[in-house]
Amino acid sequence: MGFARTCSVALVGVEGVVVEVQADLEPGVAAFTLVGLPDKSLSESRDRVRAAVVNSGGEWPQRKLTVGLSPASVPKGGSGFDLAVACAVLGAAERIDPRRIADLVMIGELGLDGRVRPVRGVLPAVLAAADAGYRQVVVPERTAAEAALVPGVAVLGVRSLRQLVAVLTDEPVPEEEDSAAEGRPDPLLAGLAVPGAGQGMGAAVGGDGRHVPDLAEVAGQRRARRALEVSAAGRHHLFLLGPPGAGKTMLAERLPGLLPPLTPEESLEVTAVHSVAGTLPAGQPLIDRPPYCAPHHSASMASLVGGGSGMPRPGAVSLAHRGVLFLDEAPECSPRVLDALRQPLESGHVVVARSGGVMRLPARFLLALAANPCPCGRHGLSGDGCDCAPRAVRRYLARLSGPLLDRVDLRVTVEPVARAELVGLGRGAESTETVGARVRAARERAAARYADTPWRTNSEVPGHELRTRWLVEPEALREAERDMERGLLTARGLDRVLRVAWTVADLAGHARPSADDVRQALELRTGVRRGVAAAGTGVGVGAEAGGML
């Protein structure tokens, strides 16, 4: 009788569970039984592993073979267990020393010819192994750089099962051709199993020659540019309303460039999500810049919040974690899909329940919405005007529900670009670098203010704390309180005006918000320009706000 064990990792969302892979050989009729709650793709590993072992020059044991995956109560799926199953079988057959694999974590899919193929979710799997106390992992060569991002873990990247067996038996490591070697680094064999590798892996990000959108390319739009700056500084959600061609999409595409770089902890969070989703850019094992996700307005509920058959997968809200989620033509989206954003906007995560299990995914994103003023897009413009009936205009904008818009702090009307502004493009327009520097300075002021709290940006602070712990200047809220008495602001709206006012003050370098800072916050919240006449009489304020929303 022969017995051997090694380890692999089962992923539930972006969280991993270390699984012990046990192989037991007994006398009897040759059979291969796999137990431990495997799914269809994992059950098929029996045929893949047998073919890989034989085609790698090994001998398949002609005895009763049982492979168990423990803990048996955890659902397991995918092809990432192949490498661990093969080594456990070879250890039970005494082809390799069982003691050499007992403390190894192995992740990888096997081809029928013995090649080791990459799988999704290597980074969160290695993180789970490190948290469980394991310090040596074996992964496909093409994902070795991703696995090496976890500090304190020795990573061995292999191309084939033959190479791994040679390393474990202290034999010469054979050379293997890499079918996808074009544009990839040199092989990672035993000599590159260095603990703590991966520091500075994000240095290559942005150095691939791709064009990076710059705010200086946007013509005009002074108010919208200001709203973008405030949105990035305080992480406030943004709604842009304007006719086609005014520059709404251009503005949203430049919002991620204004956000500060991700911290090391945030980078690992974001990279783990994209690793599970299989969307990591080629040659970029670590994402250190805020991501940008812009799904089409026909996107389904599952593609936006996560889902799919069996175990759910991350959706757009999770792919935009710590970055920007942009919904262009927002009224064209399904109202059910839009309202599904309300929960992650408040909690910063999304919980998806399916028959295959329950998955909790991070979803702390900055939402940017863009919409035309009406179906034809010409409502309120001079010239021919709008052909849409008033009822059609109201029905079009009513697709954006009040509860959703109430969670959006900044609402800006994007005006058509004037000819003089378009011709004078680039003259005096601030660049992303210039505005980003002010955003970083404002973020640092906010972080210093909230140093002893769980919050880091103004949008995260509860309204009660802002009203009682961090007070504005005396009489600064007079105009906002007057709007609340008129019914133009809700209690939640007043709290959000306070948050925006603190961001405006941080950008201006003020110790606390002044009456002018609150007035700017009110203008950004309601979309109504706050001049002397508007502040004194309130005439047209309600009508303009109603037309905006």
C-alpha positions in Angstrom: 0.0 0.0 0.0 1.3 3.5 -0.9 0.2 6.9 0.4 1.3 10.5 -0.3 -0.1 13.9 0.1 0.5 17.5 -1.2 -1.6 20.7 -1.2 -3.4 22.9 -3.6 -5.9 25.8 -3.2 -9.6 26.1 -3.9 -10.9 29.6 -4.7 -14.2 30.9 -3.4 -14.5 34.3 -5.0 -11.1 36.0 -4.3 -10.6 34.0 -1.1 -8.7 30.8 -1.1 -8.9 27.6 1.0 -5.9 25.3 1.2 -6.9 21.8 0.1 -4.9 18.7 1.0 -4.6 16.4 -1.9 -4.2 12.8 -0.7 -3.5 9.7 -2.9 -3.9 6.1 -1.7 -2.8 3.0 -3.6 -4.2 -0.4 -2.7 -4.1 -3.9 -4.2 -7.1 -4.6 -6.4 -8.6 -3.9 -9.8 -7.1 -0.9 -11.5 -9.4 2.1 -10.9 -9.1 5.8 -10.3 -11.6 7.4 -7.9 -11.7 11.1 -7.1 -13.6 12.2 -4.0 -14.0 15.5 -2.1 -16.9 17.4 -3.8 -15.2 18.0 -7.2 -17.1 19.7 -10.0 -17.2 18.5 -13.6 -13.9 20.1 -14.7 -12.1 18.7 -11.7 -13.6 15.2 -12.2 -12.1 15.3 -15.7 -8.7 15.7 -14.2 -8.5 11.9 -13.9 -8.0 11.5 -17.6 -5.8 14.6 -18.0 -3.5 13.4 -15.2 -3.2 9.8 -16.4 -2.3 10.9 -20.0 0.1 13.6 -18.7 2.0 11.1 -16.5 2.2 8.5 -19.3 3.3 11.0 -21.9 5.9 12.4 -19.6 7.7 9.0 -19.4 6.2 7.8 -16.2 4.4 4.6 -15.4 0.8 4.7 -14.3 0.1 2.4 -11.3 -2.1 -0.5 -12.1 -3.8 -0.7 -8.8 -6.8 0.7 -7.0 -6.2 4.4 -6.7 -8.2 6.8 -4.6 -7.5 10.6 -4.5 -9.2 12.6 -1.8 -9.5 16.4 -1.5 -9.8 17.6 2.0 -11.7 19.4 3.5 -14.4 17.5 1.6 -17.2 20.0 2.5 -15.6 22.8 0.4 -16.8 22.9 -3.2 -13.8 22.5 -5.6 -13.6 23.3 -9.2 -11.4 24.1 -12.1 -8.3 22.5 -13.5 -5.8 24.0 -11.1 -5.6 20.8 -9.0 -4.1 18.7 -11.9 -0.5 19.3 -10.9 -1.1 18.4 -7.2 -3.1 15.3 -8.1 -0.3 14.1 -10.5 2.4 14.5 -7.9 0.4 12.9 -5.1 -0.2 9.9 -7.4 3.5 9.7 -8.2 4.4 10.0 -4.6 2.1 7.2 -3.6 3.7 5.1 -6.4 7.1 6.0 -4.9 8.2 7.6 -8.2 9.1 10.6 -6.1 9.7 10.9 -2.3 6.4 11.7 -0.6 8.3 13.8 2.0 9.4 16.2 -0.7 5.9 17.2 -1.7 4.1 17.1 1.7 4.7 20.8 2.4 4.4 22.1 -1.2 1.4 23.9 -2.6 0.9 23.1 -6.3 -1.3 25.1 -8.7 -1.6 24.4 -12.4 -3.4 22.6 -15.2 -1.9 19.7 -17.1 -2.1 19.2 -20.8 -2.3 15.6 -22.2 1.4 15.9 -23.2 2.5 16.9 -19.7 2.8 20.6 -20.2 1.8 22.8 -17.3 -0.7 25.4 -18.4 -1.6 28.6 -16.5 -4.9 29.0 -14.6 -6.9 31.9 -13.2 -6.5 33.1 -9.6 -2.9 32.3 -8.9 -2.3 35.4 -6.8 -5.2 34.9 -4.4 -4.3 31.2 -4.2 -0.7 31.9 -3.2 -1.9 34.6 -0.7 -4.2 32.0 0.9 -1.3 29.5 1.0 1.0 32.1 2.7 -1.7 32.9 5.2 -2.0 29.2 6.0 1.8 29.0 6.8 3.1 27.4 3.5 6.3 28.9 2.2 6.9 26.9 -1.1 4.6 26.9 -4.1 4.8 25.5 -7.6 3.0 27.3 -10.4 3.1 27.4 -14.2 6.0 29.3 -15.5 3.8 32.0 -17.1 2.2 32.9 -13.8 5.4 32.7 -11.7 5.9 36.5 -11.7 2.3 36.9 -10.4 2.9 34.4 -7.6 6.2 36.0 -6.6 4.3 39.2 -5.6 3.5 37.5 -2.3 6.4 38.2 0.1 8.0 35.4 2.0 7.0 32.6 -0.4 9.5 30.7 -2.6 8.1 30.3 -6.1 9.0 27.5 -8.5 7.7 28.1 -12.1 7.7 25.0 -14.4 6.8 24.4 -18.0 6.0 20.6 -17.7 5.5 17.8 -15.4 8.8 16.3 -16.5 10.6 19.4 -15.2 8.9 19.2 -11.8 9.6 15.5 -11.3 13.3 16.2 -12.2 13.5 18.9 -9.6 11.9 16.8 -6.9 14.1 13.8 -7.7 17.3 15.8 -8.0 17.8 14.8 -11.6 18.9 17.1 -14.5 16.1 19.4 -15.5 15.1 18.8 -19.1 14.7 21.7 -21.5 11.1 22.3 -22.7 9.9 24.5 -25.5 7.4 27.1 -24.5 4.6 27.3 -27.1 3.8 30.8 -25.9 7.4 32.0 -25.4 7.0 35.0 -27.8 7.4 38.1 -25.8 7.8 36.3 -22.5 10.6 36.1 -20.0 13.2 33.3 -19.7 12.1 30.1 -18.0 11.7 30.1 -14.2 13.2 26.9 -12.9 14.5 25.7 -9.6 17.2 28.4 -9.4 14.6 31.2 -9.4 12.7 30.0 -6.3 13.5 33.1 -4.3 11.5 34.0 -1.2 10.0 37.5 -1.3 10.5 38.1 -5.0 8.3 40.6 -6.8 9.2 43.9 -5.3 8.9 46.7 -7.8 7.0 44.6 -10.3 4.8 47.5 -11.2 7.6 49.5 -12.7 6.7 48.4 -16.2 3.1 49.6 -16.0 2.5 52.4 -18.4 5.7 51.8 -20.2 4.2 49.8 -23.1 3.9 52.8 -25.4 0.1 53.1 -25.1 -1.4 56.5 -25.2 -2.4 57.8 -21.8 -5.4 60.1 -21.9 -4.6 63.6 -20.7 -7.0 66.2 -19.3 -5.2 68.9 -21.4 -6.8 67.3 -24.5 -10.3 68.3 -23.4 -11.5 71.5 -24.9 -13.3 74.0 -22.6 -15.6 72.4 -20.0 -14.3 74.4 -17.0 -17.1 73.4 -14.7 -16.9 69.7 -15.7 -13.1 69.7 -15.2 -13.6 71.2 -11.8 -16.1 68.4 -11.0 -13.6 65.8 -12.1 -11.0 67.2 -9.8 -13.4 67.2 -6.8 -14.5 63.7 -7.6 -11.0 62.4 -7.7 -9.9 64.2 -4.5 -12.8 63.0 -2.3 -13.8 59.9 -4.2 -17.3 61.3 -4.9 -19.5 59.7 -7.5 -20.2 61.8 -10.6 -23.1 62.3 -13.1 -22.4 64.1 -16.4 -25.5 65.3 -18.3 -25.0 66.9 -21.7 -25.6 66.6 -25.5 -23.7 64.2 -27.7 -20.2 65.3 -28.6 -19.8 67.6 -25.6 -17.0 65.5 -24.2 -18.6 63.4 -21.4 -16.8 60.2 -22.4 -13.5 62.1 -22.8 -13.8 63.5 -19.3 -14.7 60.1 -17.8 -11.7 58.4 -19.5 -9.4 60.9 -17.9 -10.7 60.5 -14.4 -8.6 57.4 -13.5 -5.4 59.4 -14.3 -6.3 61.9 -11.6 -6.5 59.3 -8.9 -3.4 58.6 -6.7 -1.5 55.4 -7.4 -2.7 52.3 -5.5 -1.0 51.5 -2.2 0.8 48.0 -2.0 -2.2 46.6 -0.2 -4.7 48.0 -2.7 -2.6 46.7 -5.6 -2.7 43.2 -4.3 -6.5 43.5 -3.8 -7.1 44.7 -7.4 -4.6 42.2 -8.9 -6.3 39.4 -7.1 -9.7 40.3 -8.5 -8.3 40.6 -12.1 -6.4 37.3 -11.6 -9.6 35.4 -10.7 -11.4 37.0 -13.7 -8.5 36.2 -16.0 -8.1 39.8 -17.1 -4.6 40.5 -16.0 -2.7 42.3 -18.8 0.0 40.3 -20.5 3.4 41.0 -18.9 1.9 43.0 -16.1 1.7 40.8 -13.0 0.8 43.7 -10.6 -1.8 46.4 -11.2 -0.6 49.6 -9.4 -2.8 52.1 -11.1 -6.6 52.5 -10.5 -8.5 50.4 -13.0 -11.0 51.7 -15.5 -14.0 49.7 -16.5 -16.6 50.9 -19.0 -19.2 48.1 -19.8 -21.7 48.6 -22.6 -25.1 49.8 -21.7 -26.5 46.4 -22.8 -24.5 44.6 -20.1 -26.5 42.0 -18.1 -26.9 41.9 -14.3 -24.4 39.0 -14.0 -21.7 40.8 -16.1 -22.1 44.0 -14.0 -22.4 42.7 -10.4 -21.0 39.2 -10.9 -22.5 35.8 -11.5 -22.5 33.0 -14.1 -23.3 29.3 -13.9 -21.9 27.4 -11.0 -19.5 29.4 -8.8 -20.0 33.1 -9.6 -17.3 35.2 -11.2 -16.4 38.9 -10.7 -18.4 41.4 -12.6 -17.6 45.0 -13.7 -18.2 46.5 -10.2 -15.4 44.3 -8.9 -13.1 44.8 -11.9 -13.4 48.5 -11.1 -12.5 48.0 -7.5 -10.3 50.9 -6.3 -10.8 52.5 -9.7 -13.5 54.0 -11.9 -16.7 52.3 -13.2 -18.1 54.4 -16.1 -21.6 53.8 -17.4 -22.0 55.7 -20.7 -25.6 56.3 -22.0 -26.8 55.4 -18.5 -30.5 55.8 -19.2 -30.2 53.1 -21.9 -29.1 50.5 -19.2 -31.7 48.3 -17.7 -33.3 49.9 -14.6 -32.8 46.6 -12.7 -29.1 46.6 -13.5 -28.7 50.2 -12.5 -30.5 49.7 -9.2 -28.3 46.8 -8.4 -25.5 49.3 -8.0 -27.1 50.8 -4.9 -25.9 48.1 -2.5 -22.2 48.1 -3.5 -22.2 51.9 -3.6 -23.0 51.9 0.1 -21.1 48.9 1.4 -18.1 48.7 -0.9 -18.6 45.0 -1.6 -21.1 42.8 -3.4 -22.5 39.4 -2.3 -23.6 37.1 -5.1 -25.5 33.9 -4.2 -25.8 31.1 -6.8 -26.4 27.4 -6.7 -22.6 26.8 -6.7 -22.1 28.9 -3.6 -22.0 32.4 -2.1 -19.3 34.8 -3.2 -18.3 38.1 -1.5 -16.3 40.3 -3.8 -14.8 43.8 -3.2 -16.5 46.6 -5.1 -15.3 49.9 -3.7 -15.4 51.9 -7.0 -15.9 55.5 -8.1 -19.0 55.6 -10.2 -19.2 58.0 -13.2 -22.6 58.2 -15.1 -23.1 60.0 -18.4 -26.4 60.7 -20.1 -27.9 62.8 -22.9 -30.7 65.3 -21.8 -33.3 63.4 -23.9 -33.5 60.6 -26.4 -32.5 62.8 -29.4 -29.8 64.6 -27.3 -30.8 68.2 -28.3 -33.0 69.1 -25.4 -32.2 72.7 -24.3 -29.9 73.5 -27.2 -30.3 76.5 -29.5 -31.2 76.1 -33.1 -33.5 73.3 -34.2 -34.1 72.3 -30.6 -35.5 69.0 -29.4 -38.0 66.8 -31.3 -38.9 64.8 -28.2 -42.2 65.2 -26.4 -41.9 66.4 -22.8 -43.3 63.1 -21.6 -40.6 61.2 -23.5 -37.9 63.5 -22.0 -39.2 62.8 -18.5 -39.5 59.1 -19.1 -36.0 58.9 -20.5 -34.3 60.6 -17.4 -36.7 58.7 -15.0 -34.8 55.5 -15.9 -32.2 56.8 -13.4 -34.0 56.2 -10.2 -34.0 58.7 -7.4 -32.4 56.4 -4.8 -29.5 55.8 -7.2 -29.0 59.5 -8.0 -29.2 60.3 -4.3 -26.0 58.4 -3.9 -24.2 60.5 -6.5 -22.6 63.6 -5.0 -21.7 65.6 -8.1 -24.1 66.4 -10.9 -22.8 68.6 -13.7 -24.3 69.8 -16.9 -21.8 69.5 -19.7 -22.3 72.3 -22.2 -21.6 72.1 -26.0 -18.0 73.1 -26.8 -17.8 76.6 -28.4 -15.8 77.1 -31.5 -13.3 79.4 -29.8 -12.6 76.8 -27.2 -12.1 74.1 -29.7 -9.8 76.1 -31.9 -7.8 77.2 -28.8 -7.3 73.6 -27.5 -4.2 73.3 -25.5 -3.8 77.0 -24.6 -3.9 77.2 -20.9 -5.6 73.9 -20.3 -4.2 72.1 -17.2 -2.8 68.7 -17.7 -3.6 65.5 -15.8 -0.2 65.8 -14.0 -1.0 69.3 -12.8 -4.5 68.5 -11.6 -3.4 65.1 -10.2 -0.8 66.9 -8.0 -3.6 68.9 -6.4 -5.7 65.8 -5.9 -2.9 64.0 -4.2 -2.3 67.0 -1.9 -6.0 67.1 -1.0 -6.0 63.3 -0.3 -3.0 63.8 2.0 -4.8 66.5 4.0 -7.9 64.3 4.4 -5.8 61.3 5.3 -4.0 63.3 8.0 -7.4 64.5 9.4 -8.8 61.0 9.6 -5.5 59.4 10.7 -7.1 57.8 13.9 -10.3 56.6 12.1 -11.1 53.8 9.7 -11.8 56.4 6.9 -9.3 57.9 4.4 -11.4 60.0 2.0 -14.3 62.5 2.6 -16.9 60.4 0.9 -16.5 57.6 3.4 -17.1 59.7 6.6 -20.6 59.3 8.1 -22.7 62.4 8.2 -23.1 62.3 12.0 -19.3 62.5 12.4 -19.0 65.5 10.0 -21.8 67.3 11.9 -20.4 66.7 15.4 -16.7 66.0 15.2 -15.4 68.1 12.2 -17.4 71.4 12.1 -17.5 73.9 9.3 -17.1 77.6 9.8 -19.9 79.4 11.6 -22.9 80.2 9.4 -21.3 78.4 6.5 -24.3 76.0 6.2 -26.9 78.7 6.2 -27.6 78.4 2.4 -27.7 74.6 2.6 -30.1 74.6 5.5 -32.3 77.0 3.6 -32.4 74.6 0.6 -33.3 71.8 3.0 -36.2 73.8 4.4 -37.5 74.3 0.9 -37.3 70.6 0.2 -34.5 70.9 -2.3 -32.2 68.8 -0.2 -32.8 65.7 1.8 -31.0 64.8 5.1 -28.8 62.5 3.1 -28.2 65.2 0.6 -27.1 67.6 3.3 -24.6 65.1 4.5 -23.3 64.7 1.0 -23.0 68.4 0.6 -20.9 68.5 3.7 -18.6 65.8 2.4 -18.1 67.6 -0.9 -17.5 70.9 1.0 -14.7 69.3 2.9 -13.1 68.1 -0.4 -13.4 71.6 -1.9 -11.8 73.0 1.3 -9.0 70.4 1.0 -8.3 71.4 -2.6 -8.2 75.1 -1.5 -6.0 74.4 1.5 -8.6 75.6 4.0 -8.5 74.3 7.6 -12.3 73.8 7.4 -15.1 74.6 4.9 -16.1 78.2 4.5 -19.5 79.5 3.2 -18.0 79.7 -0.3 -16.8 76.1 -0.1 -20.3 75.0 0.9 -21.8 77.1 -1.9 -19.5 75.3 -4.4 -20.6 72.0 -3.0 -24.2 72.9 -3.3 -23.7 73.9 -7.0 -21.9 70.6 -7.7 -24.6 68.6 -5.8 -27.7 70.2 -7.4 -26.3 71.2 -10.8 -27.5 74.8 -10.2 -25.2 77.7 -10.5 -25.2 79.6 -7.3 -25.0 83.3 -8.2 -26.2 86.2 -6.0 -29.7 86.3 -7.5 -30.1 82.5 -7.1 -28.9 82.6 -3.6 -31.1 85.5 -2.6 -34.4 84.6 -4.3 -34.2 80.9 -5.1 -36.2 81.6 -8.3 -35.7 78.9 -10.8 -33.6 76.7 -8.5 -36.2 74.1 -8.1 -37.1 74.1 -11.8 -33.5 73.8 -12.9 -32.8 71.0 -10.4 -35.9 69.2 -11.6 -34.9 69.5 -15.2 -31.5 68.2 -14.3 -32.8 65.1 -12.6 
